[in-house]
């Protein structure tokens, strides 16, 4: 689906630097107000929404991914929309929040298969901290999961029927290919270009030398000498203030969850803390496990 958006941009605006980036830039920009709405839905503290949106807007890595033709931003955009309709209890016709969030997560999965971690996050959060009795929460989780699977299977099957070779006759063949190809990408991993040391999950949070995605150097010869500068520099690097703050807020939230008496369990502040922590755990630790298994 991500590549279909890239193709649509090229079809509308032409095969140029604007055409193949247009939808990435649009979805990346729209993700910021969607996150604002998510925070507003989960907590009455408006400062939370402002600070979260500000951090998101100045996140270097997300800005870079919203500016080049890669497939991550589409997946994140649809996942954020899914979280928003879930938290706001959105209903369209006979489609309740579980069905709508499942459909949007299915679109996220069609954009990039690692969206499975977004799915597992929402299922975990709803099962642990959702409204109602445990049986009701499990029923809601099953509705979300079934809608995700249905959208992903249907979308993949349509693609396979129209574009793939005879070797891939069903979406199950496609899923097997994804898993087989992904599991084959093993090796020594990334090495820091300046430090010469492996980039580990600890470095993801602390620091690693920026990785050049698209860096163009311009050289000008003048009577006074040669002048060189970077005309375009898209680097893979996170916002360190963001990642370093995790070492403060995540342990604090763990303490709050372990002792609900500190914050009333039914309060929206508790709900926001739980939402943030479960989201972080499903975003970070699955990749730590893949790293430990040798996945690049």
LOZA-111330 format. One record per residue (C-alpha): residue number from 1; y, x, z. Coordinates in steps of 0.2 Angstrom, whole numbers, plus 5000, padded with zeros to 4 digits. Example, Ala and Ser with C-alpha at 12.3 -4.5 7.8 and 13.67 -1.06 7.14 Angstrom:
BEGIN
kedo resi=1&Y=4978&X=5062&Z=5039
kedo resi=2&Y=4995&X=5068&Z=5036
END
This chain:
BEGIN
kedo resi=1&Y=5000&X=5000&Z=5000
kedo resi=2&Y=5012&X=5014&Z=5004
kedo resi=3&Y=5009&X=5021&Z=4986
kedo resi=4&Y=5012&X=5004&Z=4979
kedo resi=5&Y=5029&X=5004&Z=4987
kedo resi=6&Y=5033&X=5021&Z=4980
kedo resi=7&Y=5028&X=5015&Z=4963
kedo resi=8&Y=5039&X=4999&Z=4965
kedo resi=9&Y=5054&X=5010&Z=4969
kedo resi=10&Y=5050&X=5020&Z=4953
kedo resi=11&Y=5048&X=5004&Z=4943
kedo resi=12&Y=5065&X=4997&Z=4949
kedo resi=13&Y=5076&X=5013&Z=4950
kedo resi=14&Y=5067&X=5025&Z=4938
kedo resi=15&Y=5057&X=5041&Z=4940
kedo resi=16&Y=5070&X=5050&Z=4950
kedo resi=17&Y=5073&X=5056&Z=4968
kedo resi=18&Y=5081&X=5040&Z=4972
kedo resi=19&Y=5067&X=5029&Z=4965
kedo resi=20&Y=5052&X=5037&Z=4974
kedo resi=21&Y=5061&X=5038&Z=4990
kedo resi=22&Y=5070&X=5021&Z=4990
kedo resi=23&Y=5057&X=5010&Z=5000
kedo resi=24&Y=5054&X=5024&Z=5012
kedo resi=25&Y=5073&X=5025&Z=5016
kedo resi=26&Y=5074&X=5006&Z=5018
kedo resi=27&Y=5059&X=5004&Z=5029
kedo resi=28&Y=5064&X=5019&Z=5040
kedo resi=29&Y=5081&X=5012&Z=5042
kedo resi=30&Y=5075&X=4995&Z=5046
kedo resi=31&Y=5063&X=5002&Z=5059
kedo resi=32&Y=5078&X=5006&Z=5070
kedo resi=33&Y=5084&X=4988&Z=5073
kedo resi=34&Y=5066&X=4982&Z=5074
kedo resi=35&Y=5063&X=4994&Z=5089
kedo resi=36&Y=5079&X=4987&Z=5096
kedo resi=37&Y=5072&X=4970&Z=5095
kedo resi=38&Y=5056&X=4975&Z=5103
kedo resi=39&Y=5065&X=4983&Z=5118
kedo resi=40&Y=5076&X=4967&Z=5120
kedo resi=41&Y=5060&X=4956&Z=5119
kedo resi=42&Y=5051&X=4966&Z=5132
kedo resi=43&Y=5065&X=4969&Z=5145
kedo resi=44&Y=5081&X=4961&Z=5149
kedo resi=45&Y=5089&X=4978&Z=5152
kedo resi=46&Y=5099&X=4980&Z=5136
kedo resi=47&Y=5102&X=4999&Z=5140
kedo resi=48&Y=5083&X=5002&Z=5137
kedo resi=49&Y=5086&X=4995&Z=5119
kedo resi=50&Y=5101&X=5005&Z=5116
kedo resi=51&Y=5093&X=5022&Z=5122
kedo resi=52&Y=5077&X=5019&Z=5113
kedo resi=53&Y=5086&X=5015&Z=5097
kedo resi=54&Y=5097&X=5030&Z=5099
kedo resi=55&Y=5082&X=5042&Z=5101
kedo resi=56&Y=5073&X=5034&Z=5087
kedo resi=57&Y=5088&X=5036&Z=5075
kedo resi=58&Y=5090&X=5054&Z=5079
kedo resi=59&Y=5072&X=5058&Z=5079
kedo resi=60&Y=5071&X=5072&Z=5066
kedo resi=61&Y=5053&X=5070&Z=5061
kedo resi=62&Y=5055&X=5051&Z=5058
kedo resi=63&Y=5071&X=5055&Z=5048
kedo resi=64&Y=5062&X=5067&Z=5037
kedo resi=65&Y=5047&X=5056&Z=5034
kedo resi=66&Y=5060&X=5042&Z=5029
kedo resi=67&Y=5068&X=5053&Z=5016
kedo resi=68&Y=5053&X=5060&Z=5006
kedo resi=69&Y=5038&X=5051&Z=4997
kedo resi=70&Y=5025&X=5051&Z=5011
kedo resi=71&Y=5015&X=5036&Z=5018
kedo resi=72&Y=5018&X=5036&Z=5036
kedo resi=73&Y=5035&X=5026&Z=5037
kedo resi=74&Y=5027&X=5010&Z=5029
kedo resi=75&Y=5013&X=5010&Z=5042
kedo resi=76&Y=5025&X=5012&Z=5056
kedo resi=77&Y=5037&X=4999&Z=5050
kedo resi=78&Y=5023&X=4986&Z=5048
kedo resi=79&Y=5016&X=4991&Z=5066
kedo resi=80&Y=5033&X=4989&Z=5074
kedo resi=81&Y=5035&X=4971&Z=5066
kedo resi=82&Y=5018&X=4967&Z=5073
kedo resi=83&Y=5023&X=4972&Z=5090
kedo resi=84&Y=5039&X=4962&Z=5089
kedo resi=85&Y=5031&X=4946&Z=5083
kedo resi=86&Y=5018&X=4948&Z=5097
kedo resi=87&Y=5031&X=4951&Z=5111
kedo resi=88&Y=5042&X=4937&Z=5105
kedo resi=89&Y=5028&X=4925&Z=5103
kedo resi=90&Y=5033&X=4921&Z=5085
kedo resi=91&Y=5025&X=4906&Z=5077
kedo resi=92&Y=5026&X=4902&Z=5058
kedo resi=93&Y=5018&X=4885&Z=5053
kedo resi=94&Y=5001&X=4886&Z=5061
kedo resi=95&Y=5001&X=4905&Z=5062
kedo resi=96&Y=5003&X=4910&Z=5080
kedo resi=97&Y=5008&X=4927&Z=5087
kedo resi=98&Y=4990&X=4934&Z=5087
kedo resi=99&Y=4987&X=4929&Z=5069
kedo resi=100&Y=5004&X=4936&Z=5063
kedo resi=101&Y=5003&X=4952&Z=5072
kedo resi=102&Y=4985&X=4954&Z=5066
kedo resi=103&Y=4991&X=4952&Z=5048
kedo resi=104&Y=5005&X=4964&Z=5050
kedo resi=105&Y=4994&X=4977&Z=5058
kedo resi=106&Y=4982&X=4974&Z=5043
kedo resi=107&Y=4996&X=4979&Z=5031
kedo resi=108&Y=5000&X=4994&Z=5042
kedo resi=109&Y=4981&X=4999&Z=5040
kedo resi=110&Y=4983&X=4997&Z=5021
kedo resi=111&Y=4997&X=5009&Z=5022
kedo resi=112&Y=4989&X=5022&Z=5031
kedo resi=113&Y=4971&X=5022&Z=5040
kedo resi=114&Y=4977&X=5030&Z=5056
kedo resi=115&Y=4986&X=5014&Z=5060
kedo resi=116&Y=4969&X=5010&Z=5068
kedo resi=117&Y=4977&X=5018&Z=5084
kedo resi=118&Y=4991&X=5005&Z=5083
kedo resi=119&Y=4978&X=4991&Z=5082
kedo resi=120&Y=4968&X=4999&Z=5097
kedo resi=121&Y=4985&X=5000&Z=5107
kedo resi=122&Y=4989&X=4982&Z=5105
kedo resi=123&Y=4972&X=4976&Z=5109
kedo resi=124&Y=4972&X=4987&Z=5124
kedo resi=125&Y=4989&X=4981&Z=5130
kedo resi=126&Y=4985&X=4963&Z=5128
kedo resi=127&Y=4968&X=4964&Z=5136
kedo resi=128&Y=4975&X=4973&Z=5151
kedo resi=129&Y=4993&X=4966&Z=5153
kedo resi=130&Y=4994&X=4951&Z=5142
kedo resi=131&Y=4997&X=4933&Z=5149
kedo resi=132&Y=4984&X=4921&Z=5155
kedo resi=133&Y=4966&X=4923&Z=5162
kedo resi=134&Y=4955&X=4937&Z=5156
kedo resi=135&Y=4945&X=4926&Z=5145
kedo resi=136&Y=4961&X=4920&Z=5136
kedo resi=137&Y=4967&X=4937&Z=5134
kedo resi=138&Y=4950&X=4943&Z=5126
kedo resi=139&Y=4951&X=4927&Z=5114
kedo resi=140&Y=4969&X=4933&Z=5109
kedo resi=141&Y=4963&X=4951&Z=5106
kedo resi=142&Y=4948&X=4944&Z=5095
kedo resi=143&Y=4960&X=4934&Z=5084
kedo resi=144&Y=4971&X=4949&Z=5082
kedo resi=145&Y=4956&X=4960&Z=5077
kedo resi=146&Y=4949&X=4948&Z=5065
kedo resi=147&Y=4965&X=4946&Z=5056
kedo resi=148&Y=4967&X=4965&Z=5055
kedo resi=149&Y=4950&X=4967&Z=5047
kedo resi=150&Y=4952&X=4952&Z=5035
kedo resi=151&Y=4969&X=4959&Z=5028
kedo resi=152&Y=4962&X=4976&Z=5027
kedo resi=153&Y=4946&X=4971&Z=5019
kedo resi=154&Y=4954&X=4959&Z=5007
kedo resi=155&Y=4968&X=4972&Z=5002
kedo resi=156&Y=4956&X=4986&Z=5000
kedo resi=157&Y=4944&X=4975&Z=4989
kedo resi=158&Y=4958&X=4970&Z=4978
kedo resi=159&Y=4963&X=4988&Z=4975
kedo resi=160&Y=4945&X=4993&Z=4972
kedo resi=161&Y=4942&X=4979&Z=4960
kedo resi=162&Y=4957&X=4983&Z=4950
kedo resi=163&Y=4959&X=5002&Z=4950
kedo resi=164&Y=4944&X=5012&Z=4956
kedo resi=165&Y=4928&X=5018&Z=4947
kedo resi=166&Y=4911&X=5010&Z=4947
kedo resi=167&Y=4906&X=5021&Z=4962
kedo resi=168&Y=4917&X=5011&Z=4973
kedo resi=169&Y=4912&X=4993&Z=4971
kedo resi=170&Y=4917&X=4986&Z=4988
kedo resi=171&Y=4929&X=4990&Z=5002
kedo resi=172&Y=4914&X=4996&Z=5012
kedo resi=173&Y=4912&X=5010&Z=5000
kedo resi=174&Y=4930&X=5014&Z=5001
kedo resi=175&Y=4929&X=5014&Z=5020
kedo resi=176&Y=4914&X=5026&Z=5019
kedo resi=177&Y=4924&X=5037&Z=5008
kedo resi=178&Y=4939&X=5038&Z=5019
kedo resi=179&Y=4928&X=5042&Z=5034
kedo resi=180&Y=4918&X=5055&Z=5024
kedo resi=181&Y=4933&X=5063&Z=5017
kedo resi=182&Y=4943&X=5063&Z=5034
kedo resi=183&Y=4928&X=5071&Z=5043
kedo resi=184&Y=4927&X=5085&Z=5030
kedo resi=185&Y=4945&X=5091&Z=5034
kedo resi=186&Y=4940&X=5104&Z=5047
kedo resi=187&Y=4945&X=5122&Z=5050
kedo resi=188&Y=4955&X=5133&Z=5060
kedo resi=189&Y=4970&X=5121&Z=5060
kedo resi=190&Y=4989&X=5126&Z=5058
kedo resi=191&Y=4996&X=5143&Z=5063
kedo resi=192&Y=5014&X=5145&Z=5068
kedo resi=193&Y=5022&X=5154&Z=5054
kedo resi=194&Y=5034&X=5164&Z=5066
kedo resi=195&Y=5023&X=5166&Z=5082
kedo resi=196&Y=5007&X=5168&Z=5073
kedo resi=197&Y=4998&X=5158&Z=5086
kedo resi=198&Y=4988&X=5141&Z=5083
kedo resi=199&Y=4998&X=5125&Z=5085
kedo resi=200&Y=4989&X=5116&Z=5098
kedo resi=201&Y=4992&X=5098&Z=5106
kedo resi=202&Y=5002&X=5107&Z=5120
kedo resi=203&Y=5014&X=5114&Z=5106
kedo resi=204&Y=5016&X=5096&Z=5099
kedo resi=205&Y=5024&X=5092&Z=5115
kedo resi=206&Y=5033&X=5108&Z=5119
kedo resi=207&Y=5038&X=5118&Z=5104
kedo resi=208&Y=5032&X=5125&Z=5087
kedo resi=209&Y=5042&X=5133&Z=5073
kedo resi=210&Y=5048&X=5120&Z=5060
kedo resi=211&Y=5037&X=5117&Z=5045
kedo resi=212&Y=5045&X=5117&Z=5029
kedo resi=213&Y=5041&X=5101&Z=5019
kedo resi=214&Y=5054&X=5102&Z=5006
kedo resi=215&Y=5066&X=5117&Z=5007
kedo resi=216&Y=5077&X=5122&Z=4992
kedo resi=217&Y=5087&X=5138&Z=4993
kedo resi=218&Y=5103&X=5140&Z=4982
kedo resi=219&Y=5109&X=5157&Z=4977
kedo resi=220&Y=5126&X=5160&Z=4970
kedo resi=221&Y=5131&X=5177&Z=4962
kedo resi=222&Y=5150&X=5181&Z=4964
kedo resi=223&Y=5161&X=5196&Z=4963
kedo resi=224&Y=5160&X=5198&Z=4982
kedo resi=225&Y=5141&X=5198&Z=4982
kedo resi=226&Y=5126&X=5186&Z=4983
kedo resi=227&Y=5127&X=5170&Z=4993
kedo resi=228&Y=5112&X=5160&Z=4998
kedo resi=229&Y=5111&X=5144&Z=5007
kedo resi=230&Y=5099&X=5130&Z=5010
kedo resi=231&Y=5103&X=5116&Z=4998
kedo resi=232&Y=5090&X=5104&Z=5005
kedo resi=233&Y=5080&X=5107&Z=5020
kedo resi=234&Y=5067&X=5094&Z=5026
kedo resi=235&Y=5057&X=5101&Z=5041
kedo resi=236&Y=5042&X=5095&Z=5051
kedo resi=237&Y=5049&X=5096&Z=5068
kedo resi=238&Y=5050&X=5083&Z=5082
kedo resi=239&Y=5065&X=5079&Z=5093
kedo resi=240&Y=5062&X=5090&Z=5108
kedo resi=241&Y=5073&X=5081&Z=5120
kedo resi=242&Y=5061&X=5066&Z=5116
kedo resi=243&Y=5045&X=5075&Z=5119
kedo resi=244&Y=5050&X=5084&Z=5134
kedo resi=245&Y=5056&X=5068&Z=5143
kedo resi=246&Y=5038&X=5062&Z=5142
kedo resi=247&Y=5034&X=5075&Z=5156
kedo resi=248&Y=5046&X=5065&Z=5167
kedo resi=249&Y=5043&X=5046&Z=5162
kedo resi=250&Y=5024&X=5046&Z=5159
kedo resi=251&Y=5019&X=5052&Z=5177
kedo resi=252&Y=5032&X=5041&Z=5184
kedo resi=253&Y=5025&X=5026&Z=5175
kedo resi=254&Y=5007&X=5031&Z=5181
kedo resi=255&Y=5013&X=5030&Z=5199
kedo resi=256&Y=5021&X=5013&Z=5196
kedo resi=257&Y=5004&X=5007&Z=5188
kedo resi=258&Y=4994&X=5014&Z=5202
kedo resi=259&Y=5005&X=5006&Z=5215
kedo resi=260&Y=5012&X=4989&Z=5208
kedo resi=261&Y=5020&X=4986&Z=5225
kedo resi=262&Y=5034&X=4998&Z=5219
kedo resi=263&Y=5038&X=4986&Z=5205
kedo resi=264&Y=5033&X=4968&Z=5205
kedo resi=265&Y=5019&X=4966&Z=5193
kedo resi=266&Y=5026&X=4951&Z=5184
kedo resi=267&Y=5043&X=4959&Z=5181
kedo resi=268&Y=5048&X=4964&Z=5164
kedo resi=269&Y=5052&X=4981&Z=5170
kedo resi=270&Y=5034&X=4983&Z=5174
kedo resi=271&Y=5029&X=4976&Z=5158
kedo resi=272&Y=5040&X=4988&Z=5148
kedo resi=273&Y=5033&X=5003&Z=5158
kedo resi=274&Y=5015&X=4998&Z=5154
kedo resi=275&Y=5019&X=4994&Z=5136
kedo resi=276&Y=5027&X=5012&Z=5134
kedo resi=277&Y=5013&X=5021&Z=5143
kedo resi=278&Y=4998&X=5013&Z=5134
kedo resi=279&Y=5007&X=5015&Z=5117
kedo resi=280&Y=5010&X=5034&Z=5121
kedo resi=281&Y=4992&X=5036&Z=5126
kedo resi=282&Y=4985&X=5029&Z=5110
kedo resi=283&Y=4997&X=5038&Z=5099
kedo resi=284&Y=4994&X=5055&Z=5107
kedo resi=285&Y=4976&X=5057&Z=5114
kedo resi=286&Y=4966&X=5051&Z=5099
kedo resi=287&Y=4973&X=5066&Z=5090
kedo resi=288&Y=4969&X=5078&Z=5104
kedo resi=289&Y=4951&X=5072&Z=5103
kedo resi=290&Y=4951&X=5075&Z=5084
kedo resi=291&Y=4959&X=5092&Z=5086
kedo resi=292&Y=4945&X=5096&Z=5099
kedo resi=293&Y=4932&X=5091&Z=5086
kedo resi=294&Y=4939&X=5103&Z=5073
kedo resi=295&Y=4949&X=5091&Z=5063
kedo resi=296&Y=4964&X=5100&Z=5055
END
